[in-house]
Amino acid sequence: MSNKQNKADRREAARAEALALQQKQVSRDKRNRVIIFTVLGVAIAALVGVAAFILVNEASKKDVEDVALSEVENVPSTANADGGIPVGSDLVAGTENAGTPTVDVYLDYMCPVCGQFEDVNAADVETMATEGDATVVYYPVSILDRLSRSTEYSTRAAASAYWVADQAPEAFFAYNEALFANQPDENTPGLDNEELATIAEEAGVPADVAAGISDGTARATYGQYAYSLTNAATENPDLLNSSGSFGTPTVLVDGERFEQWGTPGALLAAAQGGTDESSEESSEG
């Protein structure tokens, strides 16, 4: 019997081979479509994410304007005319030690150098206030929002401090200390509003006031105040450092820049009328 295929067999074999090739091509096309749609899906998701980020970022900027501090509508009841929160011998926001020097402290709650200031001077600051050596005035600013991964941590923390100063002035001093005790690192999202509220309650802030931090009321109320105060500080020539820029912490004793705060006891001595010649630089914003 001959092994050669007749014409009909060859035609059938060719047809079968063509069909097999066609099926392979269909499978290949299907696989390619799946890959293409998957890639497109990932790309679209990424674009949506970017768009959402932009929208959230823009939305967060819509509730602040470049207005002077004196024109801001919501002002903490315990703030002075320059935007600071004074603290006197009872450590209550809005009080002062009459006839004593004023120690002004401009700070950003995400600034690591401000954390160093707190480590070195917290006890002395409390002493100078409670002993009536000076009135300590706090100026929470927001120069480091750019280092909190778009969460506006500096603004939210500053606004929460103003909120506490207004709503629970007796707890402001302790809350300020607690914010530094729980200070997040730069280039992190920082603490969310619920975490800030928890810290506030632990510092003695009433639960109903702390709730205003967690639900965003504090940020909505005093975010503009923090923003305008920050602008005022950065534009104030009396607050600029040797490089011609504003940084935190900026410390003044009776209106004069004080650079020696890094030496333990130096700030207290200055408030009491003494001097020290050591120096320390502030963090640039």
Beta strands, then each sheet from edge to edge (+ up, - down):
strand 1: 85-87
strand 2: 102-107
strand 3: 135-140
strand 4: 247-248
strand 5: 250-253
strand 6: 256-257
strand 7: 283-284
sheet 1: 1+ 3- 2- 5+ 6-
sheet 2: 4+ 7-
end
